[in-house]
Amino acid sequence: MNDEMTPFAETISDETAFALSEALHWLALSCEAKYLGQIRRYVATPDDARPVDPERPWNTNPPAE
């Protein structure tokens, strides 16, 4: 990834880098703890059973037609 694509282009202090990393880890762990059942259910669902909108493949819940 080049510097133009990264959201962290600026140089930061070691302390700030540590604080940012801790905050992101805390956020990820909190999200996983809150939604673990749903995450496991999603991962266990075969890909071919998930609805896909060819115009928006990133949307895993396309509107019903």
mmCIF file of the N, C-alpha and C atoms, coordinates in Angstrom:
data_MODEL
# 
_entry.id   MODEL 
# 
loop_
_atom_site.group_PDB 
_atom_site.id 
_atom_site.type_symbol 
_atom_site.label_atom_id 
_atom_site.label_alt_id 
_atom_site.label_comp_id 
_atom_site.label_asym_id 
_atom_site.label_entity_id 
_atom_site.label_seq_id 
_atom_site.pdbx_PDB_ins_code 
_atom_site.Cartn_x 
_atom_site.Cartn_y 
_atom_site.Cartn_z 
_atom_site.occupancy 
_atom_site.B_iso_or_equiv 
_atom_site.pdbx_formal_charge 
_atom_site.auth_seq_id 
_atom_site.auth_comp_id 
_atom_site.auth_asym_id 
_atom_site.auth_atom_id 
_atom_site.pdbx_PDB_model_num 
ATOM 1   N N  . MET A 1 1  ? 0.849   -1.176  0.000  1.00 0.00 ? 1  MET A N  1 
ATOM 2   C CA . MET A 1 1  ? 0.000   0.000   0.000  1.00 0.00 ? 1  MET A CA 1 
ATOM 3   C C  . MET A 1 1  ? 0.888   1.230   0.000  1.00 0.00 ? 1  MET A C  1 
ATOM 4   N N  . ASN A 1 2  ? 0.609   2.146   -0.899 1.00 0.00 ? 2  ASN A N  1 
ATOM 5   C CA . ASN A 1 2  ? 1.432   3.346   -0.937 1.00 0.00 ? 2  ASN A CA 1 
ATOM 6   C C  . ASN A 1 2  ? 0.865   4.413   0.003  1.00 0.00 ? 2  ASN A C  1 
ATOM 7   N N  . ASP A 1 3  ? 1.622   5.492   0.209  1.00 0.00 ? 3  ASP A N  1 
ATOM 8   C CA . ASP A 1 3  ? 1.220   6.542   1.143  1.00 0.00 ? 3  ASP A CA 1 
ATOM 9   C C  . ASP A 1 3  ? -0.069  7.239   0.744  1.00 0.00 ? 3  ASP A C  1 
ATOM 10  N N  . GLU A 1 4  ? -0.391  7.268   -0.542 1.00 0.00 ? 4  GLU A N  1 
ATOM 11  C CA . GLU A 1 4  ? -1.617  7.916   -0.984 1.00 0.00 ? 4  GLU A CA 1 
ATOM 12  C C  . GLU A 1 4  ? -2.851  7.117   -0.593 1.00 0.00 ? 4  GLU A C  1 
ATOM 13  N N  . MET A 1 5  ? -2.707  5.823   -0.414 1.00 0.00 ? 5  MET A N  1 
ATOM 14  C CA . MET A 1 5  ? -3.849  4.963   -0.111 1.00 0.00 ? 5  MET A CA 1 
ATOM 15  C C  . MET A 1 5  ? -4.049  4.740   1.384  1.00 0.00 ? 5  MET A C  1 
ATOM 16  N N  . THR A 1 6  ? -3.069  4.979   2.186  1.00 0.00 ? 6  THR A N  1 
ATOM 17  C CA . THR A 1 6  ? -3.176  4.695   3.603  1.00 0.00 ? 6  THR A CA 1 
ATOM 18  C C  . THR A 1 6  ? -3.881  5.821   4.346  1.00 0.00 ? 6  THR A C  1 
ATOM 19  N N  . PRO A 1 7  ? -4.737  5.468   5.322  1.00 0.00 ? 7  PRO A N  1 
ATOM 20  C CA . PRO A 1 7  ? -5.380  6.522   6.111  1.00 0.00 ? 7  PRO A CA 1 
ATOM 21  C C  . PRO A 1 7  ? -4.432  7.095   7.163  1.00 0.00 ? 7  PRO A C  1 
ATOM 22  N N  . PHE A 1 8  ? -3.248  6.529   7.312  1.00 0.00 ? 8  PHE A N  1 
ATOM 23  C CA . PHE A 1 8  ? -2.298  6.947   8.333  1.00 0.00 ? 8  PHE A CA 1 
ATOM 24  C C  . PHE A 1 8  ? -1.022  7.500   7.708  1.00 0.00 ? 8  PHE A C  1 
ATOM 25  N N  . ALA A 1 9  ? -1.150  8.501   6.881  1.00 0.00 ? 9  ALA A N  1 
ATOM 26  C CA . ALA A 1 9  ? 0.001   9.036   6.167  1.00 0.00 ? 9  ALA A CA 1 
ATOM 27  C C  . ALA A 1 9  ? 0.915   9.873   7.057  1.00 0.00 ? 9  ALA A C  1 
ATOM 28  N N  . GLU A 1 10 ? 0.381   10.454  8.123  1.00 0.00 ? 10 GLU A N  1 
ATOM 29  C CA . GLU A 1 10 ? 1.179   11.314  8.986  1.00 0.00 ? 10 GLU A CA 1 
ATOM 30  C C  . GLU A 1 10 ? 2.041   10.505  9.944  1.00 0.00 ? 10 GLU A C  1 
ATOM 31  N N  . THR A 1 11 ? 3.164   11.080  10.319 1.00 0.00 ? 11 THR A N  1 
ATOM 32  C CA . THR A 1 11 ? 4.009   10.484  11.335 1.00 0.00 ? 11 THR A CA 1 
ATOM 33  C C  . THR A 1 11 ? 3.442   10.865  12.698 1.00 0.00 ? 11 THR A C  1 
ATOM 34  N N  . ILE A 1 12 ? 3.353   9.891   13.588 1.00 0.00 ? 12 ILE A N  1 
ATOM 35  C CA . ILE A 1 12 ? 2.841   10.148  14.934 1.00 0.00 ? 12 ILE A CA 1 
ATOM 36  C C  . ILE A 1 12 ? 3.849   9.649   15.956 1.00 0.00 ? 12 ILE A C  1 
ATOM 37  N N  . SER A 1 13 ? 3.690   10.091  17.186 1.00 0.00 ? 13 SER A N  1 
ATOM 38  C CA . SER A 1 13 ? 4.610   9.676   18.243 1.00 0.00 ? 13 SER A CA 1 
ATOM 39  C C  . SER A 1 13 ? 4.375   8.217   18.608 1.00 0.00 ? 13 SER A C  1 
ATOM 40  N N  . ASP A 1 14 ? 5.347   7.629   19.281 1.00 0.00 ? 14 ASP A N  1 
ATOM 41  C CA . ASP A 1 14 ? 5.218   6.252   19.739 1.00 0.00 ? 14 ASP A CA 1 
ATOM 42  C C  . ASP A 1 14 ? 4.018   6.114   20.676 1.00 0.00 ? 14 ASP A C  1 
ATOM 43  N N  . GLU A 1 15 ? 3.851   7.078   21.571 1.00 0.00 ? 15 GLU A N  1 
ATOM 44  C CA . GLU A 1 15 ? 2.739   7.038   22.525 1.00 0.00 ? 15 GLU A CA 1 
ATOM 45  C C  . GLU A 1 15 ? 1.394   7.106   21.802 1.00 0.00 ? 15 GLU A C  1 
ATOM 46  N N  . THR A 1 16 ? 1.293   7.956   20.798 1.00 0.00 ? 16 THR A N  1 
ATOM 47  C CA . THR A 1 16 ? 0.054   8.078   20.034 1.00 0.00 ? 16 THR A CA 1 
ATOM 48  C C  . THR A 1 16 ? -0.218  6.812   19.240 1.00 0.00 ? 16 THR A C  1 
ATOM 49  N N  . ALA A 1 17 ? 0.823   6.218   18.666 1.00 0.00 ? 17 ALA A N  1 
ATOM 50  C CA . ALA A 1 17 ? 0.665   4.965   17.925 1.00 0.00 ? 17 ALA A CA 1 
ATOM 51  C C  . ALA A 1 17 ? 0.148   3.867   18.850 1.00 0.00 ? 17 ALA A C  1 
ATOM 52  N N  . PHE A 1 18 ? 0.691   3.802   20.060 1.00 0.00 ? 18 PHE A N  1 
ATOM 53  C CA . PHE A 1 18 ? 0.246   2.805   21.034 1.00 0.00 ? 18 PHE A CA 1 
ATOM 54  C C  . PHE A 1 18 ? -1.211  3.046   21.420 1.00 0.00 ? 18 PHE A C  1 
ATOM 55  N N  . ALA A 1 19 ? -1.577  4.304   21.700 1.00 0.00 ? 19 ALA A N  1 
ATOM 56  C CA . ALA A 1 19 ? -2.948  4.630   22.096 1.00 0.00 ? 19 ALA A CA 1 
ATOM 57  C C  . ALA A 1 19 ? -3.934  4.304   20.976 1.00 0.00 ? 19 ALA A C  1 
ATOM 58  N N  . LEU A 1 20 ? -3.575  4.622   19.737 1.00 0.00 ? 20 LEU A N  1 
ATOM 59  C CA . LEU A 1 20 ? -4.425  4.321   18.603 1.00 0.00 ? 20 LEU A CA 1 
ATOM 60  C C  . LEU A 1 20 ? -4.622  2.818   18.456 1.00 0.00 ? 20 LEU A C  1 
ATOM 61  N N  . SER A 1 21 ? -3.537  2.079   18.554 1.00 0.00 ? 21 SER A N  1 
ATOM 62  C CA . SER A 1 21 ? -3.614  0.623   18.449 1.00 0.00 ? 21 SER A CA 1 
ATOM 63  C C  . SER A 1 21 ? -4.475  0.027   19.549 1.00 0.00 ? 21 SER A C  1 
ATOM 64  N N  . GLU A 1 22 ? -4.307  0.490   20.771 1.00 0.00 ? 22 GLU A N  1 
ATOM 65  C CA . GLU A 1 22 ? -5.117  -0.002  21.888 1.00 0.00 ? 22 GLU A CA 1 
ATOM 66  C C  . GLU A 1 22 ? -6.599  0.304   21.680 1.00 0.00 ? 22 GLU A C  1 
ATOM 67  N N  . ALA A 1 23 ? -6.899  1.506   21.206 1.00 0.00 ? 23 ALA A N  1 
ATOM 68  C CA . ALA A 1 23 ? -8.297  1.886   20.981 1.00 0.00 ? 23 ALA A CA 1 
ATOM 69  C C  . ALA A 1 23 ? -8.930  1.015   19.899 1.00 0.00 ? 23 ALA A C  1 
ATOM 70  N N  . LEU A 1 24 ? -8.192  0.767   18.814 1.00 0.00 ? 24 LEU A N  1 
ATOM 71  C CA . LEU A 1 24 ? -8.726  -0.061  17.741 1.00 0.00 ? 24 LEU A CA 1 
ATOM 72  C C  . LEU A 1 24 ? -8.905  -1.507  18.183 1.00 0.00 ? 24 LEU A C  1 
ATOM 73  N N  . HIS A 1 25 ? -7.958  -2.029  18.960 1.00 0.00 ? 25 HIS A N  1 
ATOM 74  C CA . HIS A 1 25 ? -8.106  -3.390  19.482 1.00 0.00 ? 25 HIS A CA 1 
ATOM 75  C C  . HIS A 1 25 ? -9.311  -3.482  20.409 1.00 0.00 ? 25 HIS A C  1 
ATOM 76  N N  . TRP A 1 26 ? -9.479  -2.490  21.280 1.00 0.00 ? 26 TRP A N  1 
ATOM 77  C CA . TRP A 1 26 ? -10.620 -2.480  22.193 1.00 0.00 ? 26 TRP A CA 1 
ATOM 78  C C  . TRP A 1 26 ? -11.924 -2.453  21.404 1.00 0.00 ? 26 TRP A C  1 
ATOM 79  N N  . LEU A 1 27 ? -11.989 -1.626  20.365 1.00 0.00 ? 27 LEU A N  1 
ATOM 80  C CA . LEU A 1 27 ? -13.184 -1.530  19.535 1.00 0.00 ? 27 LEU A CA 1 
ATOM 81  C C  . LEU A 1 27 ? -13.482 -2.868  18.853 1.00 0.00 ? 27 LEU A C  1 
ATOM 82  N N  . ALA A 1 28 ? -12.467 -3.500  18.294 1.00 0.00 ? 28 ALA A N  1 
ATOM 83  C CA . ALA A 1 28 ? -12.656 -4.788  17.626 1.00 0.00 ? 28 ALA A CA 1 
ATOM 84  C C  . ALA A 1 28 ? -13.123 -5.851  18.612 1.00 0.00 ? 28 ALA A C  1 
ATOM 85  N N  . LEU A 1 29 ? -12.505 -5.915  19.781 1.00 0.00 ? 29 LEU A N  1 
ATOM 86  C CA . LEU A 1 29 ? -12.905 -6.903  20.781 1.00 0.00 ? 29 LEU A CA 1 
ATOM 87  C C  . LEU A 1 29 ? -14.319 -6.656  21.292 1.00 0.00 ? 29 LEU A C  1 
ATOM 88  N N  . SER A 1 30 ? -14.680 -5.403  21.491 1.00 0.00 ? 30 SER A N  1 
ATOM 89  C CA . SER A 1 30 ? -16.024 -5.066  21.946 1.00 0.00 ? 30 SER A CA 1 
ATOM 90  C C  . SER A 1 30 ? -17.063 -5.453  20.898 1.00 0.00 ? 30 SER A C  1 
ATOM 91  N N  . CYS A 1 31 ? -16.764 -5.171  19.641 1.00 0.00 ? 31 CYS A N  1 
ATOM 92  C CA . CYS A 1 31 ? -17.669 -5.520  18.549 1.00 0.00 ? 31 CYS A CA 1 
ATOM 93  C C  . CYS A 1 31 ? -17.842 -7.032  18.468 1.00 0.00 ? 31 CYS A C  1 
ATOM 94  N N  . GLU A 1 32 ? -16.744 -7.755  18.560 1.00 0.00 ? 32 GLU A N  1 
ATOM 95  C CA . GLU A 1 32 ? -16.812 -9.210  18.493 1.00 0.00 ? 32 GLU A CA 1 
ATOM 96  C C  . GLU A 1 32 ? -17.589 -9.786  19.670 1.00 0.00 ? 32 GLU A C  1 
ATOM 97  N N  . ALA A 1 33 ? -17.375 -9.250  20.859 1.00 0.00 ? 33 ALA A N  1 
ATOM 98  C CA . ALA A 1 33 ? -18.093 -9.741  22.035 1.00 0.00 ? 33 ALA A CA 1 
ATOM 99  C C  . ALA A 1 33 ? -19.592 -9.492  21.900 1.00 0.00 ? 33 ALA A C  1 
ATOM 100 N N  . LYS A 1 34 ? -19.965 -8.346  21.378 1.00 0.00 ? 34 LYS A N  1 
ATOM 101 C CA . LYS A 1 34 ? -21.383 -7.988  21.237 1.00 0.00 ? 34 LYS A CA 1 
ATOM 102 C C  . LYS A 1 34 ? -22.069 -8.812  20.156 1.00 0.00 ? 34 LYS A C  1 
ATOM 103 N N  . TYR A 1 35 ? -21.372 -9.060  19.040 1.00 0.00 ? 35 TYR A N  1 
ATOM 104 C CA . TYR A 1 35 ? -22.001 -9.675  17.873 1.00 0.00 ? 35 TYR A CA 1 
ATOM 105 C C  . TYR A 1 35 ? -21.443 -11.060 17.528 1.00 0.00 ? 35 TYR A C  1 
ATOM 106 N N  . LEU A 1 36 ? -20.802 -11.728 18.477 1.00 0.00 ? 36 LEU A N  1 
ATOM 107 C CA . LEU A 1 36 ? -20.147 -12.999 18.179 1.00 0.00 ? 36 LEU A CA 1 
ATOM 108 C C  . LEU A 1 36 ? -21.110 -14.034 17.604 1.00 0.00 ? 36 LEU A C  1 
ATOM 109 N N  . GLY A 1 37 ? -22.296 -14.134 18.166 1.00 0.00 ? 37 GLY A N  1 
ATOM 110 C CA . GLY A 1 37 ? -23.278 -15.102 17.654 1.00 0.00 ? 37 GLY A CA 1 
ATOM 111 C C  . GLY A 1 37 ? -23.627 -14.839 16.200 1.00 0.00 ? 37 GLY A C  1 
ATOM 112 N N  . GLN A 1 38 ? -23.850 -13.591 15.863 1.00 0.00 ? 38 GLN A N  1 
ATOM 113 C CA . GLN A 1 38 ? -24.189 -13.232 14.493 1.00 0.00 ? 38 GLN A CA 1 
ATOM 114 C C  . GLN A 1 38 ? -22.997 -13.448 13.554 1.00 0.00 ? 38 GLN A C  1 
ATOM 115 N N  . ILE A 1 39 ? -21.802 -13.127 14.029 1.00 0.00 ? 39 ILE A N  1 
ATOM 116 C CA . ILE A 1 39 ? -20.603 -13.326 13.216 1.00 0.00 ? 39 ILE A CA 1 
ATOM 117 C C  . ILE A 1 39 ? -20.419 -14.808 12.917 1.00 0.00 ? 39 ILE A C  1 
ATOM 118 N N  . ARG A 1 40 ? -20.556 -15.641 13.934 1.00 0.00 ? 40 ARG A N  1 
ATOM 119 C CA . ARG A 1 40 ? -20.405 -17.097 13.729 1.00 0.00 ? 40 ARG A CA 1 
ATOM 120 C C  . ARG A 1 40 ? -21.464 -17.630 12.777 1.00 0.00 ? 40 ARG A C  1 
ATOM 121 N N  . ARG A 1 41 ? -22.700 -17.164 12.925 1.00 0.00 ? 41 ARG A N  1 
ATOM 122 C CA . ARG A 1 41 ? -23.781 -17.617 12.046 1.00 0.00 ? 41 ARG A CA 1 
ATOM 123 C C  . ARG A 1 41 ? -23.477 -17.218 10.600 1.00 0.00 ? 41 ARG A C  1 
ATOM 124 N N  . TYR A 1 42 ? -22.997 -15.998 10.400 1.00 0.00 ? 42 TYR A N  1 
ATOM 125 C CA . TYR A 1 42 ? -22.665 -15.530 9.054  1.00 0.00 ? 42 TYR A CA 1 
ATOM 126 C C  . TYR A 1 42 ? -21.535 -16.352 8.448  1.00 0.00 ? 42 TYR A C  1 
ATOM 127 N N  . VAL A 1 43 ? -20.504 -16.596 9.222  1.00 0.00 ? 43 VAL A N  1 
ATOM 128 C CA . VAL A 1 43 ? -19.352 -17.355 8.726  1.00 0.00 ? 43 VAL A CA 1 
ATOM 129 C C  . VAL A 1 43 ? -19.757 -18.795 8.414  1.00 0.00 ? 43 VAL A C  1 
ATOM 130 N N  . ALA A 1 44 ? -20.695 -19.341 9.169  1.00 0.00 ? 44 ALA A N  1 
ATOM 131 C CA . ALA A 1 44 ? -21.114 -20.719 8.964  1.00 0.00 ? 44 ALA A CA 1 
ATOM 132 C C  . ALA A 1 44 ? -22.064 -20.871 7.773  1.00 0.00 ? 44 ALA A C  1 
ATOM 133 N N  . THR A 1 45 ? -22.629 -19.772 7.284  1.00 0.00 ? 45 THR A N  1 
ATOM 134 C CA . THR A 1 45 ? -23.552 -19.814 6.153  1.00 0.00 ? 45 THR A CA 1 
ATOM 135 C C  . THR A 1 45 ? -22.761 -19.961 4.856  1.00 0.00 ? 45 THR A C  1 
ATOM 136 N N  . PRO A 1 46 ? -23.089 -20.974 4.056  1.00 0.00 ? 46 PRO A N  1 
ATOM 137 C CA . PRO A 1 46 ? -22.378 -21.122 2.777  1.00 0.00 ? 46 PRO A CA 1 
ATOM 138 C C  . PRO A 1 46 ? -22.581 -19.881 1.894  1.00 0.00 ? 46 PRO A C  1 
ATOM 139 N N  . ASP A 1 47 ? -21.554 -19.541 1.132  1.00 0.00 ? 47 ASP A N  1 
ATOM 140 C CA . ASP A 1 47 ? -21.607 -18.362 0.267  1.00 0.00 ? 47 ASP A CA 1 
ATOM 141 C C  . ASP A 1 47 ? -22.773 -18.411 -0.714 1.00 0.00 ? 47 ASP A C  1 
ATOM 142 N N  . ASP A 1 48 ? -23.085 -19.604 -1.235 1.00 0.00 ? 48 ASP A N  1 
ATOM 143 C CA . ASP A 1 48 ? -24.148 -19.682 -2.237 1.00 0.00 ? 48 ASP A CA 1 
ATOM 144 C C  . ASP A 1 48 ? -25.535 -19.480 -1.623 1.00 0.00 ? 48 ASP A C  1 
ATOM 145 N N  . ALA A 1 49 ? -25.652 -19.530 -0.302 1.00 0.00 ? 49 ALA A N  1 
ATOM 146 C CA . ALA A 1 49 ? -26.936 -19.295 0.354  1.00 0.00 ? 49 ALA A CA 1 
ATOM 147 C C  . ALA A 1 49 ? -27.155 -17.820 0.660  1.00 0.00 ? 49 ALA A C  1 
ATOM 148 N N  . ARG A 1 50 ? -26.114 -17.016 0.543  1.00 0.00 ? 50 ARG A N  1 
ATOM 149 C CA . ARG A 1 50 ? -26.221 -15.585 0.815  1.00 0.00 ? 50 ARG A CA 1 
ATOM 150 C C  . ARG A 1 50 ? -26.725 -14.864 -0.435 1.00 0.00 ? 50 ARG A C  1 
ATOM 151 N N  . PRO A 1 51 ? -27.713 -13.988 -0.269 1.00 0.00 ? 51 PRO A N  1 
ATOM 152 C CA . PRO A 1 51 ? -28.173 -13.235 -1.437 1.00 0.00 ? 51 PRO A CA 1 
ATOM 153 C C  . PRO A 1 51 ? -27.111 -12.238 -1.888 1.00 0.00 ? 51 PRO A C  1 
ATOM 154 N N  . VAL A 1 52 ? -26.962 -12.089 -3.200 1.00 0.00 ? 52 VAL A N  1 
ATOM 155 C CA . VAL A 1 52 ? -25.980 -11.157 -3.745 1.00 0.00 ? 52 VAL A CA 1 
ATOM 156 C C  . VAL A 1 52 ? -26.644 -10.317 -4.829 1.00 0.00 ? 52 VAL A C  1 
ATOM 157 N N  . ASP A 1 53 ? -26.510 -9.027  -4.723 1.00 0.00 ? 53 ASP A N  1 
ATOM 158 C CA . ASP A 1 53 ? -26.969 -8.098  -5.751 1.00 0.00 ? 53 ASP A CA 1 
ATOM 159 C C  . ASP A 1 53 ? -25.789 -7.872  -6.685 1.00 0.00 ? 53 ASP A C  1 
ATOM 160 N N  . PRO A 1 54 ? -25.875 -8.285  -7.957 1.00 0.00 ? 54 PRO A N  1 
ATOM 161 C CA . PRO A 1 54 ? -24.732 -8.140  -8.857 1.00 0.00 ? 54 PRO A CA 1 
ATOM 162 C C  . PRO A 1 54 ? -24.285 -6.689  -9.043 1.00 0.00 ? 54 PRO A C  1 
ATOM 163 N N  . GLU A 1 55 ? -25.197 -5.750  -8.856 1.00 0.00 ? 55 GLU A N  1 
ATOM 164 C CA . GLU A 1 55 ? -24.845 -4.336  -8.974 1.00 0.00 ? 55 GLU A CA 1 
ATOM 165 C C  . GLU A 1 55 ? -24.100 -3.836  -7.737 1.00 0.00 ? 55 GLU A C  1 
ATOM 166 N N  . ARG A 1 56 ? -24.340 -4.480  -6.579 1.00 0.00 ? 56 ARG A N  1 
ATOM 167 C CA . ARG A 1 56 ? -23.712 -4.100  -5.311 1.00 0.00 ? 56 ARG A CA 1 
ATOM 168 C C  . ARG A 1 56 ? -23.301 -5.362  -4.554 1.00 0.00 ? 56 ARG A C  1 
ATOM 169 N N  . PRO A 1 57 ? -22.269 -6.059  -5.014 1.00 0.00 ? 57 PRO A N  1 
ATOM 170 C CA . PRO A 1 57 ? -21.896 -7.331  -4.382 1.00 0.00 ? 57 PRO A CA 1 
ATOM 171 C C  . PRO A 1 57 ? -21.430 -7.192  -2.940 1.00 0.00 ? 57 PRO A C  1 
ATOM 172 N N  . TRP A 1 58 ? -21.052 -5.987  -2.530 1.00 0.00 ? 58 TRP A N  1 
ATOM 173 C CA . TRP A 1 58 ? -20.634 -5.784  -1.144 1.00 0.00 ? 58 TRP A CA 1 
ATOM 174 C C  . TRP A 1 58 ? -21.819 -5.763  -0.188 1.00 0.00 ? 58 TRP A C  1 
ATOM 175 N N  . ASN A 1 59 ? -23.029 -5.586  -0.710 1.00 0.00 ? 59 ASN A N  1 
ATOM 176 C CA . ASN A 1 59 ? -24.236 -5.549  0.116  1.00 0.00 ? 59 ASN A CA 1 
ATOM 177 C C  . ASN A 1 59 ? -24.754 -6.961  0.296  1.00 0.00 ? 59 ASN A C  1 
ATOM 178 N N  . THR A 1 60 ? -24.615 -7.517  1.501  1.00 0.00 ? 60 THR A N  1 
ATOM 179 C CA . THR A 1 60 ? -25.026 -8.897  1.746  1.00 0.00 ? 60 THR A CA 1 
ATOM 180 C C  . THR A 1 60 ? -26.515 -9.017  2.056  1.00 0.00 ? 60 THR A C  1 
ATOM 181 N N  . ASN A 1 61 ? -27.206 -7.896  2.145  1.00 0.00 ? 61 ASN A N  1 
ATOM 182 C CA . ASN A 1 61 ? -28.652 -7.922  2.388  1.00 0.00 ? 61 ASN A CA 1 
ATOM 183 C C  . ASN A 1 61 ? -29.376 -7.072  1.357  1.00 0.00 ? 61 ASN A C  1 
ATOM 184 N N  . PRO A 1 62 ? -29.378 -7.509  0.086  1.00 0.00 ? 62 PRO A N  1 
ATOM 185 C CA . PRO A 1 62 ? -30.048 -6.699  -0.924 1.00 0.00 ? 62 PRO A CA 1 
ATOM 186 C C  . PRO A 1 62 ? -31.557 -6.721  -0.700 1.00 0.00 ? 62 PRO A C  1 
ATOM 187 N N  . PRO A 1 63 ? -32.248 -5.688  -1.158 1.00 0.00 ? 63 PRO A N  1 
ATOM 188 C CA . PRO A 1 63 ? -33.708 -5.650  -0.979 1.00 0.00 ? 63 PRO A CA 1 
ATOM 189 C C  . PRO A 1 63 ? -34.377 -6.786  -1.736 1.00 0.00 ? 63 PRO A C  1 
ATOM 190 N N  . ALA A 1 64 ? -35.443 -7.307  -1.142 1.00 0.00 ? 64 ALA A N  1 
ATOM 191 C CA . ALA A 1 64 ? -36.199 -8.380  -1.802 1.00 0.00 ? 64 ALA A CA 1 
ATOM 192 C C  . ALA A 1 64 ? -36.951 -7.806  -2.994 1.00 0.00 ? 64 ALA A C  1 
ATOM 193 N N  . GLU A 1 65 ? -37.043 -8.601  -4.044 1.00 0.00 ? 65 GLU A N  1 
ATOM 194 C CA . GLU A 1 65 ? -37.740 -8.115  -5.249 1.00 0.00 ? 65 GLU A CA 1 
ATOM 195 C C  . GLU A 1 65 ? -39.181 -8.517  -5.216 1.00 0.00 ? 65 GLU A C  1 
# 
